[in-house]
Amino acid sequence: MRALMVTSVGVTCAAALTLPLAAPASSAPALSSASARPPSLTTEPRTDTSAPDGAEPRAAKSAAEPAGSTQSLPLAPLAVPSNRVAGAPAVHGLPQRDARPFSLVGVVWDDAEAELHGTVQVRTRATGTTRWSDWQDVETHNADHAADLGSAEREGRTVRGATAPLWVGDSDGVEVRVRPESPATPEPPGSQDRAATPVPLPEGMRLELVDPGEDPAPEPARGAPANRAAVPAVFADTPPTAALPEVLTAEIAAASAVNAEVAELGATVIPALTQAETVESVNLAPGAKPYIGPRPKIVTRKGWGADEKLRERNFGYTKSVKAAFVHHSATGNNYTCKQAPSVLRSIYRYHVKSSGWRDFGYNFAVDKCGNIYEGRAGGVTKAVLGAHTLGFNTNTMGIAVLGSYGSTNPPAAAVTAVSKLTAWKLGLFGANPKGKVTLVSGGSNKYRKGVKVKMNVISGHRDGFATECPGARLYKKLGTARTSSAKLQGR
């Protein structure tokens, strides 16, 4: 029997609620132009409002959700330099070109089972300037962040191979080059003058340029009038004399309703609770000791501006949360904490529109300032099935620390946030952050399907998959996170 249980949360989940759809917004902005810039390619880039791969065009986004777009540009062999050695690997990419504004880049290809054995580098131009960045490396091996093999998410969608996404900031020009690896095995005798045969690059490679759209408008104070023509949502506890809150689309309401036990409908933040308040809010068995940390403040999907029309409508659940896998997003560290919601919206679009996943891959995210964000939809207190650790998504949760921590130390605030989040969420399911747990592999490059593996309750991604994630520097901090998390639980 599958561990996956899928349910659809309809608009009836909230009592006394009326949920009209908001009017559609206008189409995406037109391509900006600038003088003294590289010419654009003749191929018009595909955006989300067109029909990818022969599919029907997607409906325009609601005015209640931040706009955003994805430009998809095919990669091709670059011009061969005159001094190139015969037989050397062919470099694919794009020469310098203009683009509509974007903030995150990545490369995808047709076959999700194929890996890109090579290097990917990009240069970008800051919007409205002639200033180009240095070449930046894009992490190429991203197959370890995905839905499990054989799962409904993996088999029921057009999933693509993909690099990790890279945050580059507000840009309107791009250049990319992809160099295939040469095999390390020596050539046969007599072939010293012949270059090694390069490893083939995946077919159908294209560059994805993601615009996260604008940040959501600040949440109006409760009781403030909503300047909307549609019938507003009504809360059961709204006093008769109070003005009505803002209108919610059905998609936003569904993603918010699953958090009804911890926040009001449409909330942008789930408030923090003290230890005593947290224990009081949990239904414990008589005489049970409440090993659970205080609930931390969590920014909801509405708070960071998730476009709920992008994701698959239904939510996927497993039976429990027995362990937490810590990741880094590998998107680079060149973001400010104010930009973190934009980074999240970009990753979300890249996971769904570019990679073909059903939703944001991680259950939670943490930024460098220690802010905690709701990730995949389904409810922060529930056992939501993610797509974060190939082979070990069942009965676990994934936490992505935004940034790259292979050679950079993670901020103390981020590690503390991981401790707080795990102390609370693992506590809801009776898990000891300093303990061990046995998980059954769904199949990965480290453990074959069906193998029982004993792991730390708080593990790094590399514990379940042969990968550098979550980066050597962050991985070294997991011991500290385990100790602090257990202490917050009262152990």
N, C-alpha and C positions, 0 to 999 in steps of 0.2 A: 504494500500500500504506500502511496506517495506520502511524504511528510508534508507536502504543500497542501494547504487548505485555502481556497480562494473564495472571497466573498465580495459582494458589492454593497457598499454603504450608500443607500439612497437618501433622498431629501427628507424622508420620514423619520430619520434618526434623531432629529431635534424636535422636541415637542413644541407645539404652537408656533410653527415657523412657516413663513411664506417665502418662496425662493424663486423669483422671476429671473430670467436671463437678461443680462445687460445688452444694450445695443452694440453691434460690431463696430470695431474701430476702422479707421482708414487703412489703406495698404501701406507697405513698408516705404520708407523714404527713398528717393531716387539717388543714384550714384553721384557723389560729389565730384567736382572737377577742380583741377589746379593746374597752373601753368608751370613750365620747366620741370615736368615730372616724366618718368618712364611711361611709354604708351601702354594702354590696356590691351589685353589679349582680345582677339576677335570673338572668342567664345564668351557668351554672356553667362555670368555665374548664376547658379541655381540658388534660390532662396526658399524659405519654408513655405511661402505662399504659392509656389509652383508645384508641379507634380513630379516627385522623384521616382525614378525607376518605373515610369508608366502608371503610377498610382493616380488616383483622383486628387485634384487640388484640395488642400486643407482649408477649412473655413477660416475666415479672418478672425484675429484674436479679439477678445472682449476688451472694451475700454476699461474694465475694472482690473485688468492685469497688465503688467509692464510689457511693452513691445520688445521684440528682439528678432534676430534673424541669423541665418547660417548661409554663407556663401561656400559653394562646393566647386573647387577648381581642379580639373584633371591634371596629373603630372605626366610629363613626357621626357624623353631623352634630351639632355641639354647639348648645345653645340660642342663638337669635339675640338679641343684646343690643338693647335698645330704641333705642339711638343708632346702630345700624349703617346705613351708607350703602346705599341701594338698588343692587343689582347687584354689591356687594362680594363677594369670594371667600368661599365657605362654609368654615368651619373645622370639620375633623373631629377626633375624639379621644375621650377618656374623661374624665369628671369625676373628682374625687378619690374613691378607693375603696380598700378593704382588699384584700389579696392574701396568699396563702401566701408565706413568705419567699423572696426572690430577690436576685440580686446583679448581674445584667446585663440590659439591655433592648435592644430593637431593633424595627423595624417591617418586616413582610413583606407581600407582595401576590401575587395569583394569577399574573400574566404576567411571566415573567422577562425578557422583551424590553422591557417598559415601564419608564420611569424616573419617579421621583417628583420632579417639578419643584415644589419648595416648601421649606418649612422644617418641621423636626420638633423639638419641644422637650418635655422631660419634667421632672417634679418627682417626687421620691421621699421617703418617710418612713423614717427609720432604725428598724430593728426594735425593738419594745418601747418606743418613745418617741412623743411628739407633735411631734417636730422634723422639719419639712419642709425640703428643700434648696431652693436657688434654681433657677430654670429653667435647664436645660442643653441645649445644642444637640446633636443627633444628626446625624452626617454622612449626607447623603441619597443621594449617588451612589456606589453600591457595585457597579455592574455590571462595573467594571474588575477586580474580584477574582472570577474565575469560571473554570470549565472552558471550553476552546475550543469555538467553534461547530462543530457537526457531530461532536463527540467522543462516545464512548460514555457518558461521565459526563453530558454535557449533554443528549443525546437519550434516554437510557435511564432517566431518573428524572423525578420530578415536581419540577422546579427552580422556585423562586419568585424574584421580585424582592425585594430586601432593602436596607435601610439598613445602614450599618456598625453593629456592636454597640457599646454604651456600658456600661462598668463603673461601677456606682453604689454598690457595697458592700451590706452586709447590710440589706435593706429589706423592709417589709411593707405599704407603701402607695404608690400611684402616681397620677399625673395626666399626661395627654399631650394635646398639641394639634398639628395638622398644618394649616399654612396654604399653600394653593396659590399659585404665582407668578401675577402679572398680566403679560401680554405687554408688551414694551417698545415695540412699534409704536404710533404715535399713532392715535387714533380718527378716523374720517371727519369732515368738516366738519359742524357742527350737533349734535355729540354730546358737547360739552364737559361737560354735566351728567351724562353716563352713565359709570359706572365701566367700565373695560376688562373684557372677558370673561376670566375666570380660566382658566388652563391646567387641564384635567381631572386630577384625582387618579387614581391607579391603582385598579382595582376589587379588592375583597376585602382591603382593608387590615386588618391586625390587629397588636396589640401582643404581642410575645413577652417573657415574663418568665422568665429562666433562673436556676434554682438549681443551682450547681455541685456540690452534695453535699459531704460531708466529705472532708478530705484523707486520702490513704491512710495506713494504719498504718505506722510505721517498719519498715524491713526487718529481720527477725530476723537475728542473727549466724549465720553459716554453721555448721551442726551443731546449732543450737537445735532442740528438739522442736517439731513442728507440732501444734497442738491441733485437729486436724481428724479427722473420722471416715472420710473417703474415703481411698483408697489414694494415698499421696504420690508425687510425681515422684521419679525416681531418676536421678542423674547418673552417667555412665560413670566419672568420676574420683573418685567418693565412696568414701573408705576404708571398709572393712567395719565398722570400729568407730565411724564417725561417725553422728550422728543425722541424720534425713532433713530436707531443706528443706521449705518450705511447698508446699501443693498449688497448682497453677496450672490455671485453666480452659483449655479448648482454645483459646479466642479470645486470651487473654493469651499463651499459649505460642506461638501462631502469630506474633503480633506481635513476640515476643521472639526466636524462633528465627531470624528473618532477620538478626539482629545477632550470630549465634553466633560469627563470626570476630573480634568485638571485645569481647564480654562473655559471661559465663555466662548460661544460661537463667534468666529471672526477675529479672535484675539491674535495679536502679533507677537505676544510674549506669554509664555507660561511662567508665572511668578515663582520665585524661590520660596521654600518653606524651611522652617527650623526643624531640628531633629524631632522635637515633640509633635509639631504639626504634621510632619511626614508620617510618623508612626500612627498618629490618630487617623490619618486619611487611608490607611491600609487595613484591609480586613484580615487580621491574624487569627490563627487557630487559638483556642483557649490555652493559656499557659505558655504559648510560643514566645521565645525571646526575639525581639525585633532587631535582627541584624540587618539594618538598612540605613544608608546614609541620608542626610537631609537632601531634599530635592533641590537641584540647582536651577537657576534661571535658564530657560531655553527659548531661543528665538524660533518662532514657528515658521512653517513654509510660507504662510502669508506675510510674516514679518520680513523675510528675505526676498519676497517677490516671486515665488515659484509660479510659473504659468501652468496652472493645473490642467489645461487642455492638451499639454504635450504628453503627459503620462498615460499609461493604460488605465482605463477606468476602474477596474477591480483592484482590490488589495490582496496581497499574498501573505499568508501567515504560516508559521511552524508552531510546534507544540510548546516550546520553552526557550529561554535564553540561558544557556549553560556556560557560555564563555563569550569574551569580547576580543576581537582582533583589532589591533591598532595599526593604522596605515599612515603614510604621508601621501598627499595628493600628487606629489611630483610636479606641481604646476609652477614651481619657482617661488622665491621669497620676495619678489619685487611687487608686493601689494601692501597697502595700508589697511588697518583694521576697518576703516570706513568703507574700503572697497570690497571687503569680504563678501557682502551680499551679492555684488556683481560677479565675483569669482564663483560663488555657488551657482548663480543662474547660468553662467557660462558652462561650468562642468555639467550641470543638469541637461542643458541643451545638447552638449557633446555626447553625453551618455545615451540620450534618447534619440535625437535626430540623426546624429552621425554614426554612433556605434550600434544603434538598434535595440537598446535595452528598454525595458518596460517603464523605468523610472530612474531617478538618481540612484547610484549604486550603493552608497553607504547609508547606514541607519542614522548616523549623526556626523556632524563636522565640528571641528574646533579651530578657531583662528589663533593667530600669534598673540593676541591680547587676552586669550582665555575665554572668549565668548563661545557659547555652545549653541548649535543650530540643529533643528529637526531636519533629518535627511529624507529618506524614502518615506512616502506617505503610508499611513495605516494606523498611526497612533503611537505616541512616545512611550506609553506604558505597556504596549502589546509586543508580542513576539513576531515582529514583521520580518518576512523573508527578504534578505538583501541580495546583492550581487557583488560582493566585496572580496571574498576569498574563495577562488575556484576550488571546489571539493569540500568546503567546510562552511557553506552558507546556512545549512540547516541547523536550527537550535543555537545559533550564535548571533552576535551583532557586530557590525563594523563601524569603527570610529576613524574618520580621516582628519588628521591634523593638516590644515592647509599650509603647504610649503614643501620644500625639498630639504631633507635632513641627512643626506649622506655624508657631507663634510661640514655642515653647519649645525651648531647646537640648537635644539628646540628651546624656545623661551620657557622660562619656569612657569609662567602663567598658563601656557598650553598644557604642560605636564600636570599641573594642579587641576586644570579643568577635566582632564582625562580621569584623574583620581575621583573627583567629585561625581562625575557622570557615572562611572562604573560602580561607585559605592551605592548610588541610588538605584540604578537600573538593574544591576546584578542582584541587589538586595531584594528587589521585587520578586525575584525568582529563586531566592534562597541560596545564591551562589557566593562562595567565599573567595574574594579577590586574591588571597594568598594560597588558595588551594589548587588542586589538580582536577582534571576532568577527562573522561574518555569519550572521544568523538569518533564517529564512523565516517571514513573518507568517502566522498562521492566521486573520487577520481581526480588526481592532479599529477603534476610531473614529479612529485615527491612521494606520494602515497597512492597506490592503486585503489580502485573502487572496492569498497567493502572492508578495507583494513581498519582495525580499531587502533586509534592513536591516543596516547596519554599526553595531555598538554597542560600548560598553565591556564588557569581560568582567565587571566589577562595575558594574551599572547601577542606576538608580533606577526604580521602577515607571513614573514619568512618561515615561521614555525609550521605552516601548513602548505607552503608552496616554495619552490626554489626560486627566490627572488631577493633583490636588495631591499625591498620595501619592508619596514617603514623607514629605511635609511639607518646606517650604523649608529649615528649619534642619538636618534630617537629611540632606537632599540635598546641602547644602553640605559635609558631612563625608565624602562618598564619595571625594573625592580623597585625603584622609588615609588612609582605609581601604584604598584601592588600593595606596598606597605602602607602608604597614605590612604588608599581606598579602604583597606581593611580596618584601619584605625577609625575612619569616618563611620564605618558600620558598627563600631563598638566592639570589635574583636581584639 
